[in-house]
Amino acid sequence: MNKTRNKKLQQIGEKVLKESVVRLVWEETDKKADEHISARGSGFFVSPNLVVTNLHCIAGAPSLSAELVRAKKKFPVEGVVAYDVANDLVILAVSGEGVPLQLDGSDKVKVEDRVSAVGYPKGKTGKITQATIQGTRESDKRFQIKPAFKPGQSGGPIVNEQGHVIGVAVSATIGISEFSDGVIAAISYAIPTSVLQDFLNRVADVEPITEWQKRPEICGFAEGVRGQMKMMEGDYMKAIKCFDTALERNPDLIEIYNNRAGIRLIHGEAKLAIADCNAAIKRKPDFTEAYINRSIANSLIEKHKKAIQDCDIAQKLNPNIVQIYLSRASAKSELGQYKEAIEDYDTAQKLKPELAEIYLLRATAKWELKDYAGAIEDFDVIINSYPEFSKNHLVHGSRAIAKNRHGDYIGAIEDYDTILESNPREHVVYFNRGAVKYNLGRSYANKGNSIESRKYYRQAIDDYNDAIKISPDESSYYYNRGLTKRQLNDFREALRDLNLAILLDPENYRALFQRGLVKRNLGKTKADHGDTVGASTLYQETIDDYTETMRLNSNYANATTFNNRGYAKYQLSRIIANNGNRKKEREFLKYAIDDYTEAIKLNRKYSLGYMNRGKANYLLGKNESEYGNIGQANNRFQAVIVDMNEYIQLKKGKPNSDAYYYKGLAMAALRQYEEAIVDFNETIRLKRKHALAYYNRGLVKQAIEEHEEAKIDFTKAKKMDPEVENKLI
């Protein structure tokens, strides 16, 4: 049925193009040539010797003719018999006769009606364009037509399936800053025949074209048309001058205000654009395009709520203009209303599915909602359906980041590979691909697959190496490489990279935090090998790094950082204790407990904080006890029990033998022997070869005079670890 209808419309269009639709030609004398002929638009016969067209097609023409190109007939224009500046219409009297077209009642037109637009786009030999009625503009009842007309088609007839004219083609050109480039968007309309029929009743005597062109309102209109042509050519400065002159001569040219606003938008002159839009809206409150431009201008000066209000008005006036939804979605995104923005992008996509930028903008909004799968779908459409984006670095890079966050690490790597194929010097891409490989290594590590994990860590380091070769002064590159080396337990190399990262950027708080972790690990290694001096230095530097991290970024003043700093202080207390300085040991244990307490304040469910504070409290209790501070010692032991109970409660279902072991030690110190035995029993149940638990249980049994049972525990403990007695806390 559609094929039949389209065929019929095509046949009708061919007929009217041959008999009734003319090409309007300006005939100008040029200094460089005897004659210069320029086609400026289309028109059609409404009576045997009268042709109707848009006023903008002929304003400024010194002389004019109308041509039936296919019939090879030329009709000199004698003059003007009627014109309407507001409706952009003019009726020309011509020498000779053509076949007039029948006008139909425009009140019969419905949305989705199929029509033919007949005319001379770009001044060529004539074309019939199949089109669809999209809606009606409330202000002047013009029909919106899709697809948009090309220059030269204005003034031609819009014919229905009966071959009757339902409107006159006209383009309303508006300046819209779409996506990243300033472009001019043309919205096509048809002036309804109801307006044309009224206009025909005003036909008067012929006024010669040269005299008519001298009228002030026509001179102003012609200057406005010249400005529009300059605007379409991209010569915005000359266009502005033309618009200024046009409005001086005729301050009621509402389209010109809007065109000038469009150029000012492209130049970023938002307030001037708003002034022009206000002038247009004051003269025509239902001027949809002015609301769209004012919306964009309001967004430029961050008045996003006003921008949305303008789009809401524009939508009520004409819901079929894609720029309404793009502008409103942009404003909503700026306000963080991403879900609502996506709804507008969905509508825009339905109206103009061929516009690739809609998919890219919608993907960005989905990204903000962490809907990475949805964003990837839109990126897929752009890459797979639009050849100009198939190798686009921005789109592939954006999709790679979305895939990385969605967990599709292999897909992300493939996108980065695509970019590097055409530009192997993109150091940022090596860096980003390295980060993805690092994440892939982490994912394998979490699954217990150390072979694959280490493989991807090494590949990540290779990418960071390439990035550093190309751009050796990027702090983040060394930071990421150091982080990856830490995962491989290559702490010395990791420390070198983190030092370089901090040297390049002393305020790189992430590098400072990670360096603290690396120094802590290196400190433990030195302590295990008996290098207490080296270990002490590293633990003190660890404390300094965490302190500086929290100073630089308050977000890092969190439970983890306080706990880590507390751990370094705790380890320092052990070295100090081994050196026999019990007073300083007590000082550092208190420092550690303060950090663990701060960690718990920041996160009441931070189980590790309770465990570590419990251990430190036990040692501090022992210290106080040795100094004869029994009351303070007992308070510390009670605190151990509270902390370990809290830890056990938080880790319900995942018991830890250390929690019961230290609780048992505290119970024993408080002479709550039965309870201590219960805790040591649980420790041994969880860790069958816990030599210290057996030995301490033996000590408790000895204290309650269960000597035989105690001997059994001592024997088991020494069998497991002959040095157990030297390891007692």
N, C-alpha and C positions, 0 to 999 in steps of 0.2 A: 504493500500500500504506500509506504514512504517513497519507494522507487518510482511508483506511478505519479505520485504527487510532485516529486522533484522534477521528473521529466516534463510534467505539464507546466510547472513554473518556469522551467528552462525555455520551453517553446514559447510561452507568453512573453518572456523577457526578450527572446530573439526578435519577436514581432515588433514590440514597442521600441526596441533599440534601432531597428531599421526604419520605422515610420515616424517616431515621435520624440525620441530622446536625443537632444543635441549636445554637442561639445561647445562650450563657450570659449572663444579665442580672443585674446587681447591683440590688437594690431598696433604696434609701437614703432616709431621711427628711431633708429639707433645710430649714433655717430659712427660706429664701426661697421655697420652693415646697412644696406638699403632698407631692409625690412626685418623685423624680429617678431615672430609669432609665438605667443605663449598661451597654452591651454590652462585655464584657471578653475574650471569646474564644469558641472553638467546642468542641464535644464530640460524642460519638456513642454510641449504645446498644450495649452489649456483652452485655446480657441485657434482657428486657422492661422491667425497672424500674431498671436500672443504667446510668449514663452515665460514661464515662471522659473526662478532660480533663487539661490541664496544671495542676499545682498553682499555678503563677504566675498562672493566669487567675482564680482565685477567692480566693487568700490575701488576707485583710482584708475580705472581703465580710460585712456584717452579716446579710443575707438574700439568697436566691438563687433563681432559677428558670431552667428550660431551655425553650427555645421551638423548635418545628418551625415556622419562619416560613411556609414555603409551604403547609403543611397547616393553619396557623393554630391550632396546639395549644400549650398552655402546661402545663408540668410543674413544680409547686413542688418545690424540693429539700428533702427531709426531713432529710438529714444525710450524713455521710461514713462509708463502710464500709471504706475502705483508703486509705493514702497512702504515698508514697515520696519523701522530700525529695531524696535523691540523684539519682533519675531524673526528678524533676519530674512525678510522676504522682499523680492522685487519682481515686477512684471514688465517685460520688455516688448515693445512693438517691433516687429521685424518685417522686412520686405519679402514677400512671397508667402506661401501657405504650406502648413504641415498638417498632420493628422492629430487632432487633439485627443488626449486621453480622458477617459471617463473617471470622475471622482466618485469615491464610495463613501458611505457614512462611516466615520472613524469610530463611532460609538459601538460598532459591531466587532471591533478588534478585541481579541482575547490573548492572554499570556500563552505562550508556546505556539501561537499561530505561525505557520511557515509562510514566508514571503520572499520576493525577489527584489534586490536592490539593483537598479539598472543605471549605468553611468560610465564615466570615463576616468577610472582611477589612474593617477599619474599622467593624465592627458593622452592615454593611449587610444586604441581604436574602438574601445567599448568592451564592457564586461557585464555579465549577469552573475550576481553573487547570491547564492542561497543563504537566507538569514532567518532568524527566529525573533519573535517579539518576547522580550524578557520582562517587561513591566511598563508602568506609566509613571512619569514624573508628575507629582501632585501640583507643582507650581504652575505649569503651563500645559499639562496633559500630553506632553511629548512622549512618544513611545521609545523605550530603550531597545536598541537593536544589537544583536550579536551575530556575527563577529563585528569588530570595529571597522569603520570605513577607512579607506586610504585617501590621501589628498587627491582632489580632483573628482571624487564621487559626490561631494556635497552638491545639493541642488537637483539631483536626479530623483526619479519617482521610486516609491516603494509600492510594489503592486502585489495584489493578492491572487488567489487561484482563478478568479474570474477575469483577471487582466485589468482590474480597476485600481486606481491609485488610492491608497489609504494614508499616504503621508509623503512629505518631502524630506529627503535625506539631509542631515546636517551633523557635523561633528562639533562637540564642545571640547575644546582642548584645555586641559588643566595641568598645571605643574605639580607633579607628585614625586617626592623623593622616595622611590621604592628601593628596598633592600640596601645595597651599599653604594649604588650609583644614582645620581640625579637623572631621572628620565622623564620624558613627557608622555603622559598617558592620555590617549584619545578615547573619549566615551561617545559612542554614536547614538544619535536619536533620529526620530522622524517627526517633523512638524505635522500634526494631524490635519486631515482634509477639512475638518470643521473650521479651523483657523483660516485655511486657504480659501474656502468658499466665502467666508465673510470678507476676506481681503479682495476677492474678485469683484465684489459689489462696489468697491471704491475706485474702480478704473476711471481715469480722467483723460484729459487731452495729452497728446504726446509732448514730452519735454525732451529736447535734444540731449544726448548723453553728455556732451561737453558742458552744457549749462547745468545739468543736474549734478554733475560731479563737483561743482563749485559751491553747492549748499554746505553751510557750516557743519551740519550734523553728518553729512556724507563725507566731508573732508576728515572729520574726526574718526568716523567709522573706518575709512580707508587707511588712516594712520594706524589704527588698531590692527587691521588686517596685516599691514606691513610688519608690525611688531610680532604678530603671531608667526609669520613666515620666518622672521629672523630667529624667533625662539625655537622653532622646529629645526633650524639650521645649526643651533647651538651658539649663535651670536647674541648672548644675553645682554651685553651692554647696549647694543643698538636696539634690541627689542625693548629695553626699559625706556630708552629715549623716545621711541615711537609711542609706547603706552602713555608716557607722560604727556606728550603732545596731544594724543587722542583724547585724554581725559580733560585736558585744558579746554579743548574745543567742544567736548560733549561729556559732562561729568556723570551722565546716566548710563554709560556703557558698562554694564555690570560684568560682562564676560572679561573685559579688559582689566578691571580690578582683580579679578580672580587669576587671570594669566600673569599679571604682575606679581601677585602674591606667590604664584608657583615659582617664578624665577628667584624671588627673595628667599623662598624656602631652600632652593638649591644653594644659594649663597650663605645660608645660615642666618639671614636677617629676620628672625622670628617675629620681633615686635612690629616691624614694618609690614610683614606679611599679614599679621593679625589686623592691623589697621586697614589694609586693603580688603580683607575678608569682611570686616565689619561694615565697610562702605558698601560692598556688594549686597550683604545680607540686609542692610538698612533699606536699600532700594528694592530688594526682592527677598522677603523673609523665607521663601521656600526654595532658595537657591542651594541645592544639594552639594554641588562641588565646592562652594565656598565654605561650607561646614567641614568638609573633608580637609581642605587646605588649612583651615583654622585649627583643626584637631592636630595636624602634624606640627604646626607652629607652636601650639601649646605644649606638645610633648618636648619640643626642642628646648623650651625654657622650664621644663620639668613641672609643668602644671598638668599632670597626667589625668587627674580627675576631670578637669575641664575638657581635656582632649576626649575622654570617654563620653562626656555629655554631648559634645559636638557630633560624635559618631552616632550616638543614640538618636539624635534629631535627624541626621542624614539617613539613617536606616529606616526611620518612619516615612521619610519623604520618598526614598527609593531603595528598597532592600536588595537590589541586584547589582550594586557597584562593589567590585572586589576590594577597592581601596579602602572602603569603610571598615571592613573587617581586619584588613592588614594594619591600619592605623590604630584601631581600637585594641587589637591584640598586642601591638607593641606597647601601648600605654599600660595595659593590664600587666604585661610582663614586668614593666618598670616598677609597678606597685606590688610585685610578687604574687599576682593573681594568675598563676600559670595555668591552672585548670580551666579558668574562664577564657584565658588567651587561646588555649588549644581549641576550645569550642568555636572561637572566631576563625582560627586557621582552618578548621574543618569546613566551615561555611565558605570561606574563600576558595578552598580547594575544589569544592563542588561547583562554584561559579566559574573558576578558571583553572581546571586541572592541569593545563599545560604549563603553568608558571612554576618553574623549578624552585624558585626562592621560597615559595610557600612551604614546601617540604623541609627545606633547610631551617626556616624560622620555627616551624612546628617542632622539628627535632630538638632545637635549642630549648624550647619551652618544656618538652618532655624530659629533657636532660635535667633541668632544674627541679623537676618533680622526682628525680631519680628513677624515672621510667626509661631505663637504658635500652630495654628491649624494644620499646616503642620508638625511641630515637633511632635505633639501628634500622628499623623497618623503613623510616623515612629516608635515612642516608642510602639505604639499598635502592630505593626508587630513584633517587637523584643519580647515583652512579650507574645503575643499569639501564635507565630510560633516557638519559640526556647525555649524548656523546661529548658535549663540551665539559661535562663534569666527570667523565669516566676516569680521568687521570688527575683530577684536581687535587692538589696537595692539601688544601684546607678541608675539603670534604673527607678525603681518606684519613687525614689526621684526626678529624673530629670523630669519625666512625671508629677509629682505632682506640681512642680514649674511652668511648662509650662501651666498646667490646671489653676493654680491660676492666672497667668497673662492673661490667655484667658478668665477668668471669670467663669470657671467651678469649683466653690469652693467645691461642693459636691464631684465631681470626685477626686479633689486633696486630700480631707480628706480621701477618700477610699484608695488611694495609700499609704498615711501615715499610715492608719490603718493596711494595709498589712505588712508594714515594722515592725510595733510595735508588731504584732502577734508573730513574730519569735525573736524579740529582744526588749523586753519591757524596756531596760535600755538605749535606744538611746535618750539622752536628747535633741540632736539637732532636732530630729524628733518631739518630743513634742513641742519644740519651733516653728518649722516650721508649724506644724498643728495648733498651737495657732494663728499664724499670718494669716493663711487662715480663721480661724473662725472669727478673728477680721475683715477681709475683708468682710466676709459674713454678719457680723453684720452691717458694714457700708453700704452695699448694701441695706439691709432692712431698715436702717435708712433713706437712700435717697428716698426710696419708701414710707416713712411715716409710716412704720410698726414698731412701737417702741417695741411691745411685742416680736417679733421675733429677733429684733435687740438686745435687752437687753439679751435675752436668749443666743445668740451666743457670746456676749461679756463675759458673765459669763463662758461659756464653754472655751473660749480662756484663761481666767484667770486660770481656772483649769489646762489647759495644761502648762501654764507658771509656775504654782505652782509645777507641776511634774518635769519640766525641772530644776527648782531651787533646788528641793530636791536632785536630782542626781548630779547636778553641780552648787553649790551655789556661785561660784565666777565669773560668766559670767555677765558682765555689761549689755549686750544687753537684757538679760532675764528680768532684773528689769526694763529696759527702756520700753520694750514692755508691760510689765504688768502695769506699770504706765500710759502708753499711753491709755491702755484699760480702766483703772479705771477713767481716765479723761473723756472718752466718757460716762461713767456712772455717771458723775458729782460727783464722790467720790474724791474730790480734795485733802483732807487731806491724804488719803491713796496713792493717785497718787504722792503726794509730797514726801512721805516716800520712795517710790520705786525709784523715780528719784534721790533723794539724795543718795541712795545706788548705783545706776548706776554710778553716778559721783564720788562717793567715790572710787569705783573699777576702774574707768577710768576717771581721771580728764579732759581728752581731748575729752570726748564724747560730741561733740558739738550738736548732735541731742537731747541728754538728757537735755543739758543746754537750748536749745531753748524751749523744751516742759516744762521745769521747769519754764521758764519765763511766759508761758501761764497760768500754774497752779497758780503761785504766783499772777499773775494779777487778776485771778478770785477770789482767796482768799482775795486779797486786796479789791476788790469791795464788797465782803460779809462783811468784817470788817467795811468798810466805811458805808455800809447800816445800820449796827447795831450800828453806832456811835463810833466805836473804831478807831478814826483817827490816833492815835499813831501806832497801829498795822498795819493799812492800809498803812501809810506812809512808814513804814519799808519794807513791802512787795513790794510796788511800787518801792522803791529804789533798792531792791534786783532784781526785774524784770529787771530794767534798766541795772544793772550789768551783769545779765545773758545774755541778748541780746548783750551787748558790748563784752563779752567774747566769745560768739558764733561766732560773726563776725570776731574776732581776730583769732580764731582757724581755721575757714574755710571761705575763701573769697566768696565761692558760697552762703553762707548764708547772705552776705552783699547785700541783695536784697530788693525789695520794701516791701515785707511782714514784714521782720524783722525791717526795719526802721519805718514802720508804727506802729508796735506793741510797739517799744520802745517809739515812739512819744506819743502813747496813754497813756503809763505809766507816762510819764512826764506831760501830760495834766491832768491826774487824780491827780497827786501831786500838780499841780497848783490850783486845786479846793479845796483841803484840806488846802493849804497854804492861799488861799483867805478867806476861812471860819474862819481861825485863825486871820484874820485881817492884814496879812503881804502883802500888795498890791505890794510893790516893788519886793519882792521875787516871787510873783505870776507872775509878768510881765517877770521875768527872765526865769521861767520854761515854760511859754507859748511860749517864743521865742525859747527855746530849742526844744519844741514839734514841732513848725512850721518848724524848721531846719530839723528835722527828716522826717516830712511829705513831705517837699520839695525834700529831697534826694530820698524818695520813688518815687515821681513823675518823677524825672530826670531819674531814673532807668527804669521806666515803664510809659510812657506818657499816657497810657490808664488805669492806676490804679485808678479807680473811687473812691474807699474808701479813697485814699490819698487826693483827692480834697475835699471830704466831711469833713474829719477830719481837714484838714488845714483851711477850711472855718469856721468851728466852733471855732477853736483856734484864728483865725484872728478876729472874732467878739468879743470874750472876751478880746483880747488884745486891740482892738479898744475902748471898754468900759473903760478899765483900763487907756489908754492914755487920754481919754476924761476926766476922773475924775481928772487927774493930770493937766488938762488944755492944753494938747498937741493936740489941735484940728486938726491941719494939719496932724499930724501923725495918729490921730484917724480916720480921713476921708479916708486916704490912706488904712488903714486896712479894713474899711467898703467897700471900692471899691474892695479890694482884695477878700472879702467875696462873692460879687456879681459875680466876674469873676470865682471863684472856683465853686460856686454852679451852674452857667450856664454850666460850663464844665462838672460837674457831671451829670446834667440833659441831656446834649447832649449824653454823653457816655451811660447813662442808658435809652435811648429813648425806650419807650414801657414798661419800668418798673419804673414808677415814684415813688419817695420817698417823703413823706410829709415833712421830715426834711429839704430837700434841699430848698423847697419853703418857709418854716418857717424862716430859718436863712437868706435867701435872703430878705424876708419881713422885718426882724429886721434891716438888714443893710440899706435897702431903707428908713425905718423910721428914723434911726439914721442920714441919709443924708438929711432928710426932703423931700424925694421924696415920698410924702404920697400916691398919686394916685397909683404909682407903688407898694408901700407897700401893699395897700389894695388888689390889683390884686393877689399878692403872698399869702397873708393870705387867700383869697378866695379859691385859688387852694389848699392850705394846708388843709382847712376845707373840700373841696370836696373829697380829698384823705383820710382824717381821720375825720369823722363826729364829734367825741367827743374830739377834740383837744382843751382843755380848754384854754391853753396858747395862741393859735392862735386867739380864740374869744377875749380874754382879750386884747391882743396887737392890734388887729384890732379896738377894742373899743378905745384904747388910741390914735390911729391914727385918728379915726373919731372925737374924742374930740379935737384933735389938729387942725382939719380943721372946727371945730365948728358944727359938725353934732352930737349935744348932745343927741338927742332922739335915734338916731341909735347907738350911743356909749353906752347908758344905756342898750339897748336891748342886745348888745354883752356882757357887764359886767354881766348882769343877767344870761345869758346862761352859761357864763364861771363859775360863782360861783355855779350855780346849778350842773354843772358837777363836780366841785372840789371846795369845800368851802375854801380850803387853797391856791387857785390859786395865790392870791396876794403875798403870801410868797415865791412863786416859780419862780417869775420873774427873768430873767437873768439880 
